[in-house]
Structures are given as C-alpha cells and as structure tokens.
C-alpha cells in the first residue's frame, strides 16, 4: 500500500512539473525540472542522435560500397579519371576555408536537395 502511495505521489509530481514546464515555455522548462533530469534528457538525446548517425553512416557505406570501390578502381587504373582522387580533398579544403562563414548559418532542411 505504501509503494502505491509513493508511486502515485511521484506521478503527480512529474505531471505537475510537466504542466508547469509546458506553460512557462522551452527556456523555463529546463529551469523547472531538476538539473539531473535535464542532464539525463540531454544525454539520452545525445546518445540517441549518436546511434542514429552511426546507423546512417553504416547504411550509406554499405549501400554505396560497390560504387565507391568502382570509383577507386577507375581512379587508379584509368588515366582519364586519375584526377578524381583530388576531388574529395579539394572539397574538404574548400569547406575548411569557408568554415568561419558557414558555422553561424542555421542547419535546416531544404527542398533543393531533391533536385
């Protein structure tokens, strides 16, 4: 009986905190919750994001492995395509040169990627 009372009290406190946090807005939500819950939530989102990113990278490498190996073979065996080895390095260099201008830009989806 005491356990049920404890759980009921805990669920009421959590519901009250959630309603309070929702009514105060996003910045107040993190202030209304105890810091350990906020850190736990951030850590869980961070782990979830890391797992999703890892799964995405593995699936992309797996699905494009035949194409990438064909490209590497062409770059090494065909003199007409030997400059292809420099394209990824040039792209990385250009991104590095523009990093200060690109960093403050917000990351947001765009439909231009579908074209």
SEGU-354172 format. One line per 8 residues: number of its first residue (from 1); for each residue x, y, z of N, C-alpha, C, CB. Coordinates in nm, 4 decimals. Glycine has a CB too. Layout:
N
NUM = X/Y/Z/X/Y/Z/X/Y/Z/X/Y/Z ~ ...
***
This chain:
115
1 = 0.0825/-0.1188/0.0000/0.0000/0.0000/0.0000/0.0866/0.1248/0.0000/-0.0937/0.0000/0.1200 ~ 0.1944/0.1200/0.0778/0.2825/0.2349/0.0856/0.3511/0.2578/-0.0498/0.3872/0.2151/0.1975 ~ 0.3874/0.1506/-0.1199/0.4516/0.1607/-0.2506/0.3587/0.2281/-0.3521/0.4930/0.0212/-0.3008 ~ 0.2310/0.1908/-0.3493/0.1343/0.2502/-0.4413/0.1176/0.3998/-0.4122/-0.0018/0.1778/-0.4307 ~ 0.1157/0.4362/-0.2858/0.1032/0.5768/-0.2488/0.2252/0.6553/-0.2974/0.0868/0.5914/-0.0959 ~ 0.3434/0.5975/-0.2829/0.4675/0.6612/-0.3256/0.4673/0.6814/-0.4771/0.5894/0.5769/-0.2825 ~ 0.4264/0.5800/-0.5522/0.4231/0.5898/-0.6986/0.3215/0.6925/-0.7443/0.3911/0.4540/-0.7608 ~ 0.2048/0.6961/-0.6771/0.1016/0.7928/-0.7136/0.1516/0.9349/-0.6894/-0.0279/0.7669/-0.6338
9 = 0.2192/0.9558/-0.5776/0.2735/1.0877/-0.5463/0.3800/1.1266/-0.6477/0.3318/1.0900/-0.4040 ~ 0.4655/1.0320/-0.6866/0.5701/1.0582/-0.7845/0.5104/1.0944/-0.9199/0.6619/0.9368/-0.7980 ~ 0.4068/1.0217/-0.9631/0.3452/1.0516/-1.0925/0.2752/1.1863/-1.0896/0.2459/0.9418/-1.1315 ~ 0.2170/1.2248/-0.9766/0.1526/1.3552/-0.9672/0.2563/1.4659/-0.9743/0.0713/1.3665/-0.8377 ~ 0.3710/1.4468/-0.9092/0.4772/1.5471/-0.9122/0.5305/1.5628/-1.0540/0.5912/1.5089/-0.8158 ~ 0.5527/1.4530/-1.1224/0.6032/1.4579/-1.2589/0.5035/1.5265/-1.3514/0.6340/1.3172/-1.3095 ~ 0.3745/1.4955/-1.3356/0.2723/1.5588/-1.4189/0.2665/1.7080/-1.3915/0.1347/1.4948/-1.3943 ~ 0.2765/1.7470/-1.2654/0.2738/1.8890/-1.2303/0.3945/1.9603/-1.2889/0.2701/1.9072/-1.0776
17 = 0.5120/1.8998/-1.2777/0.6327/1.9588/-1.3352/0.6207/1.9737/-1.4857/0.7544/1.8744/-1.3011 ~ 0.5623/1.8753/-1.5516/0.5468/1.8801/-1.6971/0.4518/1.9909/-1.7372/0.4965/1.7459/-1.7507 ~ 0.3379/2.0025/-1.6684/0.2412/2.1077/-1.6996/0.3033/2.2441/-1.6745/0.1125/2.0908/-1.6161 ~ 0.3752/2.2586/-1.5635/0.4412/2.3840/-1.5311/0.5452/2.4180/-1.6358/0.5054/2.3770/-1.3930 ~ 0.6261/2.3219/-1.6734/0.7305/2.3456/-1.7726/0.6703/2.3817/-1.9076/0.8201/2.2227/-1.7861 ~ 0.5600/2.3158/-1.9465/0.4954/2.3458/-2.0740/0.4351/2.4865/-2.0740/0.3867/2.2418/-2.1040 ~ 0.3794/2.5280/-1.9623/0.3139/2.6592/-1.9579/0.4152/2.7729/-1.9541/0.2219/2.6683/-1.8366 ~ 0.5349/2.7469/-1.9050/0.6354/2.8524/-1.8951/0.7177/2.8687/-2.0216/0.7267/2.8248/-1.7801
25 = 0.7166/2.7707/-2.1108/0.7910/2.7822/-2.2356/0.9161/2.6963/-2.2337/0.8279/2.9270/-2.2619 ~ 0.9883/2.6895/-2.3474/1.1020/2.6000/-2.3591/1.2189/2.6366/-2.2696/1.1475/2.5966/-2.4994 ~ 1.2468/2.7659/-2.2511/1.3616/2.8007/-2.1683/1.3328/2.7758/-2.0216/1.4006/2.9460/-2.1897 ~ 1.2111/2.7949/-1.9825/1.1747/2.7726/-1.8428/1.1574/2.6249/-1.8137/1.0469/2.8476/-1.8082 ~ 1.1361/2.5447/-1.9170/1.1175/2.4012/-1.8957/1.2408/2.3401/-1.8340/1.0844/2.3309/-2.0267 ~ 1.3570/2.3796/-1.8802/1.4788/2.3223/-1.8239/1.5040/2.3759/-1.6842/1.5986/2.3518/-1.9139 ~ 1.4555/2.4997/-1.6537/1.4717/2.5544/-1.5202/1.3755/2.4909/-1.4215/1.4521/2.7039/-1.5224 ~ 1.2558/2.4509/-1.4681/1.1552/2.3949/-1.3792/1.1909/2.2535/-1.3365/1.0193/2.3960/-1.4463
33 = 1.2611/2.1804/-1.4218/1.2986/2.0439/-1.3892/1.4300/2.0435/-1.3134/1.3090/1.9581/-1.5161 ~ 1.4492/1.9454/-1.2273/1.5778/1.9349/-1.1599/1.6897/1.9149/-1.2614/1.5764/1.8198/-1.0586 ~ 1.8081/1.9656/-1.2280/1.9190/1.9624/-1.3230/1.9589/1.8201/-1.3615/2.0386/2.0347/-1.2648 ~ 1.9419/1.7240/-1.2708/1.9773/1.5858/-1.3052/1.8856/1.5315/-1.4146/1.9698/1.4956/-1.1806 ~ 1.7549/1.5698/-1.4104/1.6627/1.5252/-1.5152/1.6962/1.5920/-1.6478/1.5171/1.5554/-1.4758 ~ 1.7344/1.7184/-1.6448/1.7703/1.7899/-1.7667/1.8942/1.7276/-1.8282/1.7935/1.9395/-1.7381 ~ 1.9947/1.7000/-1.7465/2.1175/1.6376/-1.7976/2.0899/1.4990/-1.8506/2.2241/1.6311/-1.6889 ~ 2.0059/1.4239/-1.7825/1.9727/1.2895/-1.8276/1.9009/1.2954/-1.9616/1.8860/1.2170/-1.7234
41 = 1.8093/1.3894/-1.9776/1.7383/1.4054/-2.1035/1.8318/1.4436/-2.2164/1.6298/1.5092/-2.0895 ~ 1.9242/1.5356/-2.1883/2.0220/1.5753/-2.2901/2.1125/1.4597/-2.3254/2.1054/1.6939/-2.2421 ~ 2.1559/1.3847/-2.2257/2.2444/1.2707/-2.2513/2.1721/1.1650/-2.3335/2.2950/1.2098/-2.1189 ~ 2.0443/1.1410/-2.3025/1.9672/1.0422/-2.3781/1.9499/1.0867/-2.5226/1.8300/1.0194/-2.3129 ~ 1.9216/1.2158/-2.5435/1.9093/1.2669/-2.6813/2.0420/1.2580/-2.7537/1.8593/1.4125/-2.6815 ~ 2.1501/1.2861/-2.6831/2.2827/1.2801/-2.7438/2.3171/1.1371/-2.7842/2.3885/1.3349/-2.6472 ~ 2.2881/1.0418/-2.6977/2.3141/0.9011/-2.7286/2.2263/0.8569/-2.8445/2.2894/0.8117/-2.6048 ~ 2.0989/0.8958/-2.8417/2.0068/0.8605/-2.9488/2.0538/0.9191/-3.0820/1.8650/0.9096/-2.9157
49 = 2.0983/1.0438/-3.0805/2.1485/1.1071/-3.2024/2.2741/1.0368/-3.2517/2.1773/1.2558/-3.1781 ~ 2.3618/0.9999/-3.1598/2.4839/0.9293/-3.1982/2.4548/0.7942/-3.2596/2.5741/0.9121/-3.0787 ~ 2.3590/0.7231/-3.2022/2.3215/0.5922/-3.2562/2.2603/0.6081/-3.3956/2.2220/0.5207/-3.1615 ~ 2.1717/0.7064/-3.4112/2.1098/0.7297/-3.5426/2.2141/0.7694/-3.6470/2.0020/0.8391/-3.5322 ~ 2.3084/0.8542/-3.6084/2.4141/0.8947/-3.7011/2.5013/0.7754/-3.7394/2.5005/1.0056/-3.6390 ~ 2.5334/0.6910/-3.6435/2.6134/0.5726/-3.6713/2.5401/0.4784/-3.7657/2.6486/0.5004/-3.5414 ~ 2.4122/0.4559/-3.7404/2.3327/0.3690/-3.8281/2.3255/0.4282/-3.9684/2.1900/0.3490/-3.7709 ~ 2.3087/0.5583/-3.9782/2.3024/0.6243/-4.1090/2.4339/0.6084/-4.1843/2.2689/0.7734/-4.0926
57 = 2.5457/0.6311/-4.1175/2.6768/0.6189/-4.1835/2.7014/0.4761/-4.2271/2.7897/0.6652/-4.0901 ~ 2.6723/0.3798/-4.1408/2.6931/0.2390/-4.1764/2.6061/0.2000/-4.2953/2.6627/0.1476/-4.0562 ~ 2.4812/0.2434/-4.2954/2.3926/0.2075/-4.4067/2.4364/0.2749/-4.5368/2.2477/0.2462/-4.3739 ~ 2.4841/0.3982/-4.5302/2.5335/0.4642/-4.6512/2.6589/0.3962/-4.7050/2.5623/0.6114/-4.6231 ~ 2.7512/0.3626/-4.6170/2.8737/0.2934/-4.6608/2.8376/0.1583/-4.7207/2.9730/0.2752/-4.5423 ~ 2.7465/0.0869/-4.6569/2.7064/-0.0444/-4.7077/2.6395/-0.0332/-4.8446/2.6118/-0.1129/-4.6087 ~ 2.5518/0.0651/-4.8601/2.4783/0.0753/-4.9860/2.5628/0.1320/-5.0999/2.3559/0.1611/-4.9668 ~ 2.6614/0.2145/-5.0682/2.7445/0.2729/-5.1730/2.8808/0.2053/-5.1887/2.7647/0.4182/-5.1449
65 = 2.9059/0.0980/-5.1172/3.0356/0.0296/-5.1248/3.0701/-0.0145/-5.2665/3.0361/-0.0909/-5.0328 ~ 2.9792/-0.0746/-5.3428/3.0152/-0.1141/-5.4798/3.0511/0.0063/-5.5681/2.8999/-0.1914/-5.5434 ~ 2.9801/0.1154/-5.5529/3.0078/0.2354/-5.6328/3.1432/0.2948/-5.5941/2.8955/0.3407/-5.6140 ~ 3.1681/0.3044/-5.4650/3.2946/0.3619/-5.4181/3.4119/0.2756/-5.4614/3.2940/0.3772/-5.2650 ~ 3.3990/0.1444/-5.4523/3.5105/0.0583/-5.4947/3.5324/0.0691/-5.6459/3.4833/-0.0892/-5.4551 ~ 3.4248/0.0830/-5.7238/3.4387/0.1030/-5.8685/3.5074/0.2349/-5.9003/3.3019/0.0985/-5.9361 ~ 3.4709/0.3402/-5.8271/3.5360/0.4700/-5.8464/3.6848/0.4619/-5.8158/3.4703/0.5765/-5.7584 ~ 3.7180/0.4007/-5.7050/3.8596/0.3876/-5.6687/3.9364/0.3086/-5.7738/3.8739/0.3199/-5.5318
73 = 3.8746/0.2024/-5.8234/3.9406/0.1214/-5.9269/3.9611/0.2055/-6.0537/3.8564/-0.0066/-5.9591 ~ 3.8605/0.2813/-6.0959/3.8743/0.3665/-6.2145/3.9796/0.4743/-6.1933/3.7401/0.4311/-6.2496 ~ 3.9815/0.5345/-6.0770/4.0786/0.6394/-6.0494/4.2219/0.5871/-6.0565/4.0522/0.7002/-5.9127 ~ 4.2412/0.4628/-6.0172/4.3769/0.4075/-6.0152/4.4176/0.3430/-6.1474/4.3886/0.3059/-5.9047 ~ 4.3225/0.3004/-6.2268/4.3593/0.2278/-6.3493/4.3411/0.3086/-6.4765/4.2785/0.1026/-6.3597 ~ 4.2515/0.4065/-6.4787/4.2238/0.4837/-6.5990/4.2853/0.6228/-6.5844/4.0707/0.4932/-6.6250 ~ 4.3787/0.6567/-6.6736/4.4459/0.7864/-6.6638/4.3503/0.9034/-6.6850/4.5584/0.7940/-6.7650 ~ 4.2401/0.8835/-6.7556/4.1441/0.9914/-6.7776/4.0731/1.0332/-6.6486/4.0414/0.9488/-6.8812
81 = 4.0637/0.9422/-6.5536/3.9920/0.9699/-6.4286/4.0842/0.9812/-6.3077/3.8902/0.8619/-6.4033 ~ 4.2142/0.9856/-6.3299/4.3076/0.9858/-6.2172/4.2962/1.1121/-6.1309/4.4497/0.9722/-6.2687 ~ 4.2459/1.2224/-6.1883/4.2300/1.3449/-6.1105/4.1149/1.3333/-6.0099/4.2061/1.4636/-6.2039 ~ 4.0306/1.2333/-6.0256/3.9184/1.2130/-5.9347/3.9601/1.1930/-5.7903/3.8386/1.0958/-5.9791 ~ 4.0824/1.1473/-5.7695/4.1321/1.1286/-5.6333/4.1446/1.2610/-5.5594/4.2669/1.0578/-5.6355 ~ 4.1608/1.3698/-5.6350/4.1794/1.5006/-5.5729/4.0475/1.5701/-5.5393/4.2609/1.5887/-5.6640 ~ 3.9368/1.5258/-5.5955/3.8081/1.5935/-5.5746/3.7659/1.5938/-5.4273/3.6996/1.5265/-5.6587 ~ 3.7685/1.4799/-5.3560/3.7313/1.4857/-5.2139/3.8252/1.5754/-5.1326/3.7311/1.3452/-5.1545
89 = 3.9549/1.5734/-5.1645/4.0492/1.6589/-5.0919/4.0220/1.8062/-5.1211/4.1944/1.6233/-5.1293 ~ 3.9903/1.8401/-5.2465/3.9583/1.9787/-5.2811/3.8302/2.0234/-5.2112/3.9440/1.9943/-5.4335 ~ 3.7313/1.9365/-5.2029/3.6052/1.9706/-5.1350/3.6297/1.9952/-4.9865/3.5006/1.8580/-5.1537 ~ 3.7094/1.9117/-4.9232/3.7414/1.9292/-4.7808/3.8172/2.0601/-4.7608/3.8253/1.8092/-4.7273 ~ 3.9103/2.0898/-4.8494/3.9866/2.2145/-4.8390/3.8942/2.3364/-4.8507/4.0958/2.2199/-4.9482 ~ 3.8032/2.3344/-4.9485/3.7119/2.4471/-4.9659/3.6195/2.4647/-4.8464/3.6296/2.4286/-5.0918 ~ 3.5693/2.3547/-4.7924/3.4858/2.3636/-4.6713/3.5653/2.4201/-4.5540/3.4293/2.2251/-4.6343 ~ 3.6894/2.3791/-4.5422/3.7747/2.4283/-4.4334/3.7993/2.5789/-4.4488/3.9096/2.3516/-4.4311
97 = 3.8214/2.6251/-4.5711/3.8454/2.7669/-4.5951/3.7213/2.8515/-4.5640/3.8886/2.7887/-4.7399 ~ 3.6036/2.7964/-4.5842/3.4793/2.8704/-4.5640/3.4149/2.8413/-4.4281/3.3815/2.8374/-4.6748 ~ 3.4827/2.7744/-4.3394/3.4235/2.7308/-4.2129/3.3741/2.8467/-4.1277/3.5235/2.6504/-4.1345 ~ 3.4435/2.9595/-4.1279/3.4001/3.0735/-4.0454/3.2704/3.1333/-4.0987/3.5098/3.1818/-4.0408 ~ 3.2523/3.1313/-4.2293/3.1307/3.1847/-4.2884/3.0156/3.0848/-4.2761/3.1545/3.2209/-4.4351 ~ 3.0462/2.9548/-4.2786/2.9428/2.8516/-4.2747/2.8958/2.8185/-4.1330/2.9940/2.7266/-4.3409 ~ 2.9811/2.8369/-4.0349/2.9478/2.7988/-3.8971/2.8237/2.8697/-3.8421/3.0651/2.8279/-3.8073 ~ 2.8080/3.0013/-3.8581/2.6896/3.0652/-3.7997/2.5590/3.0374/-3.8736/2.7109/3.2120/-3.7942
105 = 2.5654/2.9788/-3.9911/2.4424/2.9514/-4.0651/2.3613/2.8438/-3.9944/2.4740/2.9084/-4.2095 ~ 2.2291/2.8608/-3.9849/2.1468/2.7595/-3.9191/2.1357/2.6340/-4.0053/2.0070/2.8153/-3.8887 ~ 2.1367/2.5203/-3.9397/2.1165/2.3941/-4.0105/1.9672/2.3705/-4.0196/2.1888/2.2746/-3.9388 ~ 1.9159/2.3670/-4.1416/1.7733/2.3471/-4.1626/1.7527/2.2709/-4.2917/1.6977/2.4819/-4.1657 ~ 1.6443/2.1969/-4.3007/1.6191/2.1203/-4.4228/1.5889/2.2124/-4.5401/1.5032/2.0227/-4.4017 ~ 1.6167/2.1623/-4.6595/1.5890/2.2380/-4.7798/1.5398/2.1413/-4.8889/1.7159/2.3162/-4.8265 ~ 1.4407/2.1849/-4.9637/1.3883/2.1024/-5.0721/1.4796/2.1053/-5.1949/1.2484/2.1491/-5.1104 ~ 1.5798/2.1926/-5.1980/1.6715/2.1979/-5.3111/1.7521/2.0690/-5.3236/1.7654/2.3171/-5.2973
113 = 1.7668/1.9960/-5.2165/1.8398/1.8692/-5.2208/1.7683/1.7638/-5.3023/1.8624/1.8178/-5.0816 ~ 1.6405/1.7803/-5.3254/1.5641/1.6826/-5.4039/1.5889/1.6976/-5.5530/1.4155/1.6967/-5.3754 ~ 1.6438/1.8107/-5.5947/1.6668/1.8312/-5.7387/1.7866/1.7592/-5.7894/1.6816/1.9754/-5.7691
***
